Amino acid sequence: MSKKKVPGRVFRPAEKDAASAAQTAPLPQTTHPAYRLAFQDPDFLLREDLRPVRFQLELLKAQTVLDEARVHSTFVFYGSARIPAPEDADRIVEAAKTETQRDIAERLRAKSKYYDEARRLAALASGEPVNSDGTRDFVVCSGGGPSIMEAANRGAAEAGAESVGLNIVLEHEPLPNAYVTPRLSLNFHYFALRKMHFLIRARAVAVFPGGFGTFDELFELLTLIQTGKMAPLPIVLFGRDFWERVVDFPALAEEGVISPNDLNLFHFVETAEEAWTIVQDFYRPAALKAAE
């Protein structure tokens, strides 16, 4: 029997049926929402009882995009959306109208140095060579917004590397910053799914001064590692003065609500170079460490 070519599929692809459905003649039956293909029916997909399906779609889409982009691991950047870039810091102070506003603006201006540190750290991470199988490690990943997030994506772009932006739909949230790689710019409805994608590929995390969102992401990460749900990875907290002012970590151990060993889950740093050294040391082969 001669070799015969067996087709890879025998059913029409969904996109062809979708195109055919769009050209259906308008009749009372065909124009009713019930006639729409399920995957082309927004009213159906947005039903309350379709939430589990939307969960799955939101998890799968981002997973597929990052897999196809050959992103093996990420370097995640968390931090405030309010810290100005150094070139904008003076303008924020000048715009203050009350003494309280000025005090806050001055503190934000003092933190503007972290914009540059995030930018430099992202550039350092983006200098990692491509793996032999074509995948990439320590791909910069941010929340896709302004401030520290913008600095991270900007540093990667300036290093000639792609970077990920995980935006979320919020009434007050701006569009993705201009430095996110378009094909890696993802948008989420569910915070839970977005947070999963921050950490599924994370192999290092940098946390800059921030508010509720930053605290939420940091403490969830620490909890996952503390409880053994996630393997340890390098976590660097920028700005010891800030963190020690807003969180009394040693007091948590003294009160007995965490273990003293939990204080070793993270490192305080001030510069990009410090942070990158910690990441490199963490992943240095054991044989090399023993030989040093």
Secondary structure as GFF3:
##gff-version 3
##sequence-region A 1 292
A	DSSP	alpha_helix	14	22	.	.	.	ID=ss1
A	DSSP	three_ten_helix	33	35	.	.	.	ID=ss2
A	DSSP	three_ten_helix	38	40	.	.	.	ID=ss3
A	DSSP	alpha_helix	42	45	.	.	.	ID=ss4
A	DSSP	three_ten_helix	48	50	.	.	.	ID=ss5
A	DSSP	alpha_helix	51	68	.	.	.	ID=ss6
A	DSSP	beta_strand	74	78	.	.	.	ID=ss7
A	DSSP	alpha_helix	86	94	.	.	.	ID=ss8
A	DSSP	alpha_helix	99	111	.	.	.	ID=ss9
A	DSSP	alpha_helix	113	126	.	.	.	ID=ss10
A	DSSP	beta_strand	139	142	.	.	.	ID=ss11
A	DSSP	alpha_helix	148	158	.	.	.	ID=ss12
A	DSSP	beta_strand	164	168	.	.	.	ID=ss13
A	DSSP	three_ten_helix	182	184	.	.	.	ID=ss14
A	DSSP	beta_strand	185	188	.	.	.	ID=ss15
A	DSSP	alpha_helix	191	200	.	.	.	ID=ss16
A	DSSP	beta_strand	202	207	.	.	.	ID=ss17
A	DSSP	alpha_helix	212	226	.	.	.	ID=ss18
A	DSSP	beta_strand	235	238	.	.	.	ID=ss19
A	DSSP	alpha_helix	240	246	.	.	.	ID=ss20
A	DSSP	alpha_helix	249	254	.	.	.	ID=ss21
A	DSSP	three_ten_helix	260	264	.	.	.	ID=ss22
A	DSSP	beta_strand	267	269	.	.	.	ID=ss23
A	DSSP	alpha_helix	272	283	.	.	.	ID=ss24
A	DSSP	alpha_helix	286	291	.	.	.	ID=ss25
###
